[in-house]
Amino acid sequence: MQTLAQLRAGQLQGITRLQLVEELTEFPREIFDLADTLEILDLSNNQLNTLPEDLYRLSRLKIIFASNNRFEHLPEALGRCESLEMIGFKANQIRTVTAAALPLQTRWLILTDNQIETLPAAMGDLPRLQKLALAGNRLTVLPESMANCRNLELVRLSANQLQALPAWLLGLPKLTWLAFAGNPFSHTLVDPHADVATVVNVTLDDIKLAEKLGEGASGVIYRGDWLNQAMVAMTGSSQIAVKLFKGEVTSDGYPADELDCCLTTGDHPSLIKVVAHISQKDQLGLVMELIPPGFSNLGLPPSLASCTRDTFHADTQFSLDEVAMMAFQLADAMAHMHAKQVSHGDVYAHNIMVNQQMNLLFGDFGAASNLRNLSTVERLAMEAIEVRALGCLIEDLLAYVSGSVGPEYYKKLSAIKDECMQLDVTQRPCFADVKKAIGALLKGK
């Protein structure tokens, strides 16, 4: 992070990335002194409500973030920036988005947690659009023209006012990660605080929280210990992990929908086991088994460069057997989820933990959607979308395997991946068939 004083003193010449957090109410004109090199501009967490009309002078600008400001409309100055392809205006008060505000080269558009009721038909004129986050707005429909956005891969529509899931959306050839919980057409929750018969309800008084283990969009995970001895007896351990939801709408939707989907899914050997839930009026949460020692994250989240695809440590390496074993377990877990009429929405390596034996634990239901209100055709399409996500994961993992090792084995696993990633959604196999194919491959190697 840099300072306004540094900028004004001319100390930032030649930088490619600028981040200013200084309660700004006006765009500092000195930023234009960086026009020859500036590619990423982050003005999040200020008090801005306008951008200068001549923003296009930042001719190398590729990425702009302006979350947590006071914008009431997406600035039309953005549309005149010739190199701009990633736009993030989360948590403003944006009500209007015009065609003029959308650069034709847009790949990444984040408008989560605003007040948008309609989008322009010009959304369909964004052929490079890959990532679109619209959760927490007031949308009732999406423009039909968006059927032309055939490179869309990740879409977040949760917590809006959509009356139906557009048929064209489910048929997009590259759509891979979709979340839509918390809309009228999908709403299934009568009372998110109601007790759930299958999983015991506890309170924070039953738990002693310890150190923070991690944090995601929807909540914070802590290590914990049971203070309630009956729960120790019931779960077989005094140690637990506790996810406390943040309470507001996130990039993926409402915490109550995540809680619902997680509890609806139930137990599976490859899913992190939920042993209780917290449904206090002022706090929602999940109590889970503590993940055993030896497990670590399979991958890292996408970067600005990779956009929708996970990243991995440079020294990552897998054998073909290991990739097949992980894919088999994940296909089995996903078959279980869809049998329970729940989609995950975030099938990524960074949401998977594995140990040295390649035992897999899958979690984070923040982007999950309950499918029970969908038609059979829609549910099958949702499964096909997530099958593509499994294909993408296999493809990512195969990049860290040498193709010269077991060429026939590699070829067969690649063929399964290709089946999962077919552009024709209706031609993809179901998870049960993918599991069967990988299982046969593992037996016949």
Residue pairs with C-beta under 8 A, 6 or more apart in sequence:
1 19
1 20
1 21
2 12
2 15
2 18
2 19
2 20
3 20
3 22
4 20
4 22
4 24
4 28
6 12
7 18
7 20
7 28
7 30
7 31
7 33
8 28
8 30
10 33
12 18
12 34
13 33
13 34
13 37
14 37
15 34
15 37
15 38
16 37
16 38
16 39
16 40
17 38
17 39
17 40
17 41
17 42
18 31
18 34
18 38
18 40
18 41
18 42
19 42
19 43
19 44
20 28
20 42
20 43
20 46
21 44
21 45
21 46
22 46
23 46
23 47
24 43
24 46
24 47
24 48
25 46
25 47
25 48
25 49
26 48
27 43
27 48
27 50
27 51
27 52
29 52
31 38
31 41
31 58
32 54
32 57
32 58
34 58
35 57
35 58
35 59
35 60
36 60
37 60
38 58
38 60
38 61
39 60
39 61
39 62
39 63
39 83
40 61
40 62
40 63
40 64
40 304
41 58
41 61
41 63
41 64
41 65
42 64
42 65
43 64
43 65
43 66
43 69
44 65
44 66
44 67
44 68
44 69
44 88
45 67
45 68
45 69
46 66
46 68
46 69
47 69
47 70
48 66
48 69
48 70
48 71
49 69
49 70
49 71
49 72
50 71
50 75
51 66
51 75
51 77
51 78
52 77
53 77
54 77
55 61
55 75
55 77
55 78
55 80
55 81
56 77
56 80
56 81
56 82
58 81
59 82
59 83
60 83
61 81
61 83
61 84
62 83
62 84
62 85
62 86
63 84
63 85
63 86
63 87
63 88
63 108
63 304
64 78
64 81
64 84
64 86
64 87
64 88
65 88
65 89
66 88
66 89
66 92
67 88
67 89
67 90
67 91
67 92
67 110
68 90
68 91
68 92
69 89
69 92
70 92
70 93
71 89
71 92
71 93
71 94
72 92
72 93
72 94
72 95
72 96
73 94
73 95
73 96
73 97
73 98
73 101
74 87
74 89
74 94
74 96
74 97
74 98
74 101
74 102
74 111
75 101
76 98
76 100
76 101
78 84
78 87
78 101
78 102
78 103
79 99
79 100
79 101
79 102
79 103
80 103
81 103
82 103
82 105
83 105
84 103
84 105
84 106
85 103
85 105
85 106
85 107
85 108
85 128
86 106
86 107
86 108
86 304
87 103
87 106
87 108
87 109
87 110
88 108
88 110
89 110
89 111
89 114
90 110
90 111
90 112
90 113
90 114
90 133
90 251
91 112
91 113
91 114
92 114
93 114
93 115
94 111
94 114
94 115
94 116
95 114
95 115
95 116
95 117
96 116
97 111
97 116
97 118
97 119
97 120
98 120
99 120
99 121
99 122
99 125
102 109
102 120
102 122
102 123
102 125
102 126
104 125
104 126
104 127
105 128
106 126
106 128
106 129
107 128
107 129
107 130
107 131
107 307
108 130
108 131
108 307
109 126
109 129
109 131
109 132
109 133
110 131
110 133
110 251
111 133
111 134
111 137
112 133
112 134
112 135
112 136
112 137
112 156
112 249
112 250
112 251
113 135
113 136
113 137
113 248
113 249
114 136
114 137
115 137
115 138
116 134
116 137
116 138
116 139
117 137
117 138
117 139
117 140
118 139
118 140
118 141
119 134
119 139
119 142
119 143
120 143
121 143
121 144
121 145
122 145
123 129
123 142
123 143
123 145
123 146
123 149
124 143
124 144
124 145
124 146
124 147
124 148
124 149
125 145
125 148
126 149
127 148
127 149
127 150
127 151
128 151
129 149
129 151
129 152
130 151
130 152
130 153
130 154
130 307
130 308
131 153
131 154
131 307
131 308
132 149
132 152
132 154
132 155
132 156
133 154
133 155
133 156
133 251
134 155
134 156
134 157
134 160
135 156
135 157
135 158
135 159
135 160
135 179
135 182
135 249
135 250
135 251
135 252
135 253
136 158
136 159
136 160
136 249
136 250
136 253
137 159
137 160
138 160
138 161
139 157
139 160
139 161
139 162
140 160
140 161
140 162
140 163
141 162
141 163
141 166
142 157
142 162
142 166
142 169
144 166
144 168
146 152
146 166
146 168
146 169
147 168
147 169
147 171
147 172
149 172
150 172
150 173
150 174
151 174
152 172
152 174
152 175
153 174
153 175
153 176
153 177
153 307
153 308
154 176
154 177
154 178
154 308
155 169
155 175
155 177
155 178
155 179
156 179
156 251
156 252
156 253
156 367
157 178
157 179
157 180
157 183
158 179
158 180
158 181
158 182
158 183
158 249
158 252
158 253
158 254
158 257
158 367
158 369
159 181
159 182
159 183
159 249
159 253
159 254
160 182
160 183
161 183
161 184
162 180
162 183
162 184
162 185
163 183
163 184
163 185
164 185
165 180
165 185
165 186
165 374
165 378
169 175
169 178
170 378
170 381
170 382
170 385
170 425
171 381
171 425
172 425
173 423
173 424
173 425
174 388
174 423
175 385
175 388
175 425
176 308
176 347
176 385
176 386
176 388
176 389
176 392
177 308
177 345
177 346
177 347
177 348
177 367
177 385
177 389
178 343
178 345
178 369
178 382
178 385
179 252
179 253
179 345
179 346
179 367
179 368
179 369
180 186
180 369
181 253
181 254
181 257
181 258
181 260
181 261
181 368
181 369
181 370
182 253
182 254
182 256
182 257
185 373
186 369
186 370
186 373
186 374
187 373
188 260
188 370
188 372
188 373
189 256
189 257
189 260
192 256
192 259
192 260
192 279
192 284
193 279
193 280
193 281
193 284
194 279
195 201
195 279
196 263
196 277
196 279
198 263
198 266
199 263
199 274
199 275
199 276
199 277
200 231
200 234
200 275
200 276
200 277
201 276
201 277
201 278
201 279
202 228
202 231
202 276
202 277
202 278
202 287
203 278
203 280
204 278
204 280
204 283
204 285
205 227
206 226
206 227
206 228
206 231
207 224
207 225
207 226
207 227
207 228
207 240
207 242
207 287
208 224
208 225
208 226
208 227
209 222
209 223
209 224
209 242
210 222
210 223
210 224
210 225
211 222
211 223
212 220
212 221
212 222
213 221
213 222
213 223
213 241
214 220
214 221
215 221
216 364
216 366
217 250
217 251
217 252
217 366
218 245
218 246
218 250
218 252
218 255
218 258
218 366
219 243
219 244
219 245
219 246
219 255
219 285
219 366
220 243
220 244
220 246
221 241
221 242
221 243
221 244
222 241
222 242
222 243
222 244
223 239
223 240
223 241
223 242
223 290
224 239
224 240
224 241
224 242
224 287
225 238
225 239
225 240
226 232
226 235
226 238
226 239
226 240
231 275
231 276
232 238
234 275
235 275
235 276
235 289
237 289
237 290
239 290
240 275
240 287
240 288
240 289
240 290
241 272
241 287
241 288
241 289
241 290
241 291
242 278
242 285
242 286
242 287
242 288
243 285
243 286
243 288
244 278
244 283
244 284
244 285
245 255
245 258
245 259
245 283
245 284
245 285
246 255
247 255
247 283
247 284
250 366
252 258
252 345
252 346
252 366
252 367
253 366
253 367
255 284
256 284
257 368
257 369
257 370
258 365
258 366
258 368
259 277
259 279
259 284
259 286
260 370
261 342
261 365
261 368
261 369
261 370
262 274
262 286
262 365
262 368
263 274
263 277
264 340
264 341
264 342
264 370
265 271
265 336
265 337
265 340
265 342
265 365
265 368
266 340
267 273
267 274
268 332
268 333
268 336
268 337
269 329
270 329
270 330
270 332
270 333
270 360
270 361
270 362
271 333
271 336
271 337
271 361
271 362
271 363
272 288
272 289
272 291
272 361
272 362
272 363
273 288
273 289
274 286
274 287
274 288
275 287
275 288
275 289
276 286
276 287
277 284
277 285
277 286
277 287
278 284
278 285
278 286
278 287
288 363
291 353
291 361
292 355
294 355
294 356
295 353
295 354
295 355
295 359
295 361
296 353
296 354
296 355
297 349
297 350
297 352
297 353
298 326
298 349
298 350
298 352
298 353
298 354
298 360
299 310
299 311
299 312
299 316
299 348
299 349
299 350
299 352
299 396
300 310
300 311
300 312
300 313
300 349
300 350
301 310
301 311
301 348
301 350
302 308
302 309
302 310
302 311
303 311
309 392
309 396
310 348
310 349
310 350
310 393
310 396
312 349
312 396
312 400
316 400
317 400
317 401
318 397
318 400
318 401
319 401
319 405
320 401
320 405
320 406
320 409
320 410
320 413
320 445
321 442
321 445
322 358
323 394
323 397
323 398
323 401
323 413
324 413
324 438
324 441
324 442
325 358
325 360
325 442
326 352
326 354
326 358
326 360
326 397
327 390
327 393
327 394
327 397
327 413
327 416
327 434
327 438
328 435
328 438
328 439
328 442
329 359
329 360
330 347
330 352
330 360
330 362
330 390
330 393
331 390
331 431
331 432
331 434
331 435
331 438
332 431
332 435
333 360
333 362
334 344
334 347
334 386
334 387
334 390
334 431
335 430
335 431
335 432
335 435
337 343
337 344
338 371
338 379
338 382
338 383
338 386
338 430
338 431
341 370
341 371
341 372
341 379
342 368
342 369
342 370
342 371
343 368
343 369
343 371
343 382
343 383
343 385
343 386
344 362
344 365
344 367
344 368
344 386
345 366
345 367
345 368
345 369
345 386
346 364
346 366
346 367
346 368
347 386
347 389
347 390
347 393
348 389
348 393
349 393
349 396
349 397
351 362
351 363
351 364
352 360
352 361
352 362
353 360
353 361
353 362
353 363
354 360
354 361
369 382
371 378
371 379
371 382
374 382
380 430
381 425
383 430
383 431
384 425
384 426
384 428
384 430
385 425
386 431
387 420
387 428
387 429
387 430
387 431
387 434
388 420
388 421
388 428
390 420
390 431
390 434
391 417
391 418
391 419
391 420
391 421
392 421
394 413
394 416
394 417
394 420
395 417
395 421
398 410
398 413
398 414
398 417
401 410
403 410
406 445
409 441
409 445
412 441
413 438
413 441
416 434
416 437
416 438
416 441
419 428
419 429
419 434
419 437
420 428
420 429
420 434
421 428
422 428
429 437
